[in-house]
């Protein structure tokens, strides 16, 4: 496991950025003009709950579960309900382990899943680890490359050609592993995954990877491309206010982790 993450500080950073952008988010809310206010309250609730459990010496999983319970009682709108669901799934996902740098990437994807793909991915810890490894590689991390199956080799060749890059082929195991390695190398690192499980669809990983590569090809920074890759997996809704708030959460989360440097 890599260096562990201070979840309290992480959520506090996101909260601070939401406070700075509260009025902009309110203006983007065409219906109630209070989306910014609600998002600030949502993440203040999460942050206070996580920090309280940290002071009590609780595990990351327990802190996330408690944050979900507190948020469920806060009644701060539909977005809060979706983040409650994400926190609940994340608590299950990280039972028995601390959140490290790679796991934090998977936590973010689960948090913004909104009941969609993230709900499926958290059902299998190996699948969640694969996504975290994949996105950790995108952020410039380096891990040992694992083997991939013949189908994975073909997939990597296809994606490698689309990225106009070169990719060394390895042999024999599961296609998701090489996909993680491929996408990690595109940003300067290499990454390994634990293999796909039923809970994590290869199409979801492709969607993330293709979004990342598309924006890198357009000359975007690694951070900008990472943000768009996460947005491609978001289940928080497509309204202007929710799109802006989700993008802000993703950006703040990633920058707090030092992703894209």
C-alpha positions in Angstrom: 0.0 0.0 0.0 1.2 3.5 -0.8 1.2 6.5 1.5 -2.1 6.9 3.3 -4.3 9.9 2.7 -5.7 12.2 5.4 -9.4 12.1 4.5 -10.3 14.9 6.8 -7.8 17.3 5.2 -8.9 16.1 1.8 -12.6 16.9 2.3 -11.7 20.1 4.0 -9.8 21.3 0.9 -12.8 20.5 -1.3 -15.1 22.4 1.1 -12.9 25.4 1.0 -13.0 25.5 -2.8 -16.7 25.1 -2.8 -17.0 28.1 -0.4 -14.9 30.2 -2.7 -17.2 29.3 -5.6 -20.5 29.3 -3.8 -22.0 32.3 -5.5 -21.0 31.1 -9.0 -22.7 27.7 -8.3 -25.8 29.5 -7.0 -26.0 31.6 -10.2 -25.7 28.4 -12.3 -28.8 27.0 -10.5 -31.7 28.2 -12.7 -34.3 26.7 -10.4 -33.6 27.5 -6.8 -30.4 29.6 -7.0 -29.1 27.7 -3.9 -27.0 24.9 -5.3 -23.8 26.5 -4.1 -25.2 26.9 -0.6 -26.3 23.2 -0.6 -22.9 21.9 -1.8 -21.1 23.9 0.9 -23.3 22.5 3.6 -22.9 19.0 2.1 -19.2 19.0 2.2 -19.0 20.8 5.6 -21.1 18.0 7.0 -18.8 15.4 5.4 -15.7 17.1 6.6 -16.9 17.5 10.2 -18.1 13.9 10.4 -14.8 12.5 9.0 -12.6 14.6 11.2 -14.7 13.7 14.3 -14.2 10.0 13.6 -10.5 10.6 12.9 -10.1 12.1 16.4 -11.8 9.1 17.8 -9.3 6.8 16.1 -11.8 5.2 13.7 -10.9 3.6 10.5 -11.4 5.3 7.1 -14.3 3.0 6.4 -16.0 4.0 9.7 -15.4 7.7 9.0 -17.0 7.4 5.6 -19.9 5.5 6.9 -20.5 8.0 9.7 -20.3 10.9 7.2 -22.9 9.2 5.1 -25.3 8.9 8.1 -24.8 12.5 9.1 -25.3 13.7 5.5 -28.5 11.6 5.2 -30.0 13.5 8.1 -28.9 17.0 6.8 -31.6 17.3 4.1 -29.6 19.6 1.9 -31.0 18.5 -1.5 -30.8 15.9 -4.1 -27.0 16.2 -4.6 -26.5 15.5 -0.9 -28.5 12.3 -1.3 -26.3 11.2 -4.2 -23.1 12.0 -2.2 -24.7 10.0 0.7 -25.0 7.0 -1.6 -21.4 7.4 -2.8 -20.1 7.7 0.8 -22.0 4.5 1.8 -20.5 2.6 -1.1 -17.1 3.9 -0.4 -17.4 2.8 3.2 -18.1 -0.7 2.0 -15.3 -0.5 -0.6 -12.6 0.4 2.0 -13.6 -1.9 4.8 -10.4 -3.3 6.4 -8.0 -1.0 4.6 -6.9 2.6 4.7 -7.2 5.0 1.8 -3.9 5.5 0.0 -3.1 7.6 -3.1 -4.4 5.0 -5.5 -7.4 4.2 -3.4 -8.3 7.9 -3.2 -8.7 7.9 -7.0 -11.2 5.1 -6.7 -12.9 6.9 -3.8 -13.4 9.9 -5.9 -14.9 7.9 -8.8 -17.2 6.1 -6.3 -18.2 9.4 -4.7 -19.4 11.1 -7.9 -20.9 7.9 -9.4 -24.4 9.0 -8.4 -25.7 5.4 -8.3 -24.3 4.4 -11.7 -21.0 2.8 -12.6 -19.4 3.6 -9.3 -22.1 1.5 -7.5 -21.1 -1.5 -9.6 -17.4 -0.9 -9.2 -17.5 -0.8 -5.4 -19.1 -4.2 -5.3 -15.8 -5.8 -6.1 -12.7 -4.5 -4.3 -10.4 -5.8 -7.0 -12.3 -3.9 -9.5 -12.1 -0.8 -7.5 -8.4 -1.3 -7.0 -8.0 -1.6 -10.8 -9.7 1.7 -11.4 -7.6 3.3 -8.7 -4.5 1.8 -10.2 -5.5 2.9 -13.7 -6.2 6.5 -12.7 -3.2 6.6 -10.3 -1.0 5.7 -13.3 -2.7 8.6 -15.3 -1.6 10.9 -12.5 2.0 10.1 -13.0 2.4 7.3 -10.5 4.5 4.3 -11.2 3.8 0.7 -10.3 4.9 -2.7 -11.7 3.2 -3.7 -14.9 1.3 -7.0 -14.7 0.5 -9.4 -17.5 -2.4 -9.2 -19.9 -4.5 -11.5 -22.0 -4.5 -11.8 -25.8 -7.7 -9.8 -25.8 -6.0 -7.2 -23.7 -3.0 -7.1 -26.1 -5.3 -6.4 -29.0 -7.1 -3.7 -27.0 -3.8 -2.0 -26.1 -2.7 -2.1 -29.7 -5.8 -0.4 -30.8 -5.7 2.3 -28.1 -1.9 2.7 -28.5 -2.4 3.4 -32.1 -5.2 5.9 -31.4 -2.9 7.7 -29.0 -0.1 7.7 -31.6 2.2 6.1 -29.1 4.2 2.9 -28.8 3.3 0.2 -26.3 5.3 -2.9 -25.4 3.1 -5.9 -25.3 3.2 -8.4 -22.4 1.5 -11.8 -22.3 -1.1 -13.8 -20.6 -3.8 -12.8 -17.9 -6.6 -10.3 -17.9 -7.3 -7.4 -20.3 -7.9 -4.8 -17.7 -4.4 -5.1 -16.4 -2.8 -4.0 -19.6 -5.4 -1.3 -20.1 -4.3 0.1 -16.8 -0.7 -0.1 -17.8 -1.4 1.5 -21.1 -3.2 4.4 -19.7 -0.6 4.9 -17.0 2.1 5.1 -19.6 0.3 7.7 -21.6 0.8 10.1 -18.7 4.4 9.1 -18.0 3.9 6.3 -15.5 3.0 2.6 -15.6 0.3 0.9 -13.6 -1.0 -2.5 -12.7 -4.5 -3.6 -11.9 -5.9 -6.5 -10.0 -8.0 -7.8 -12.9 -11.6 -7.1 -13.9 -14.4 -8.4 -11.7 -18.1 -8.6 -12.6 -18.7 -5.3 -10.8 -16.5 -3.2 -13.1 -17.3 -3.1 -16.8 -14.4 -2.8 -19.3 -16.6 -0.4 -21.2 -16.5 2.0 -18.2 -12.7 1.8 -18.1 -12.6 2.5 -21.8 -14.8 5.5 -21.4 -12.4 6.9 -18.8 -9.4 6.1 -20.9 -10.7 7.5 -24.1 -11.8 10.7 -22.4 -8.3 11.1 -20.9 -6.5 10.4 -24.2 -8.9 12.7 -26.2 -8.1 15.7 -24.0 -4.3 14.9 -23.9 -4.4 14.8 -27.7 -6.0 18.3 -27.6 -3.0 19.6 -25.7 -4.7 19.6 -22.3 -2.6 19.2 -19.2 -2.6 15.9 -17.3 -4.8 17.4 -14.6 -7.3 18.8 -17.1 -7.4 15.5 -18.9 -7.9 13.6 -15.6 -10.8 15.9 -14.7 -12.5 15.2 -17.9 -11.9 11.5 -17.5 -13.6 11.5 -14.1 -16.4 13.7 -15.5 -17.1 11.0 -18.2 -17.9 8.7 -15.3 -20.0 11.1 -13.3 -23.6 10.2 -12.4 -24.4 13.4 -10.7 -26.5 14.8 -13.5 -26.0 17.0 -16.5 -27.6 20.3 -15.4 -25.4 23.3 -15.5 -25.1 23.7 -11.7 -24.4 20.0 -11.0 -21.9 19.8 -13.8 -20.0 22.8 -12.4 -20.1 21.6 -8.8 -19.0 18.1 -9.8 -16.2 19.4 -11.9 -15.1 21.6 -9.0 -15.2 18.7 -6.6 -13.1 16.5 -8.9 -10.6 19.3 -9.6 -10.2 20.2 -5.9 -9.9 16.5 -5.0 -7.3 15.8 -7.6 -5.2 18.9 -6.8 -5.3 18.0 -3.1 -3.8 14.6 -4.0 -1.1 16.3 -6.2 -2.5 14.6 -9.3 -1.2 15.7 -12.7 2.0 17.3 -11.4 
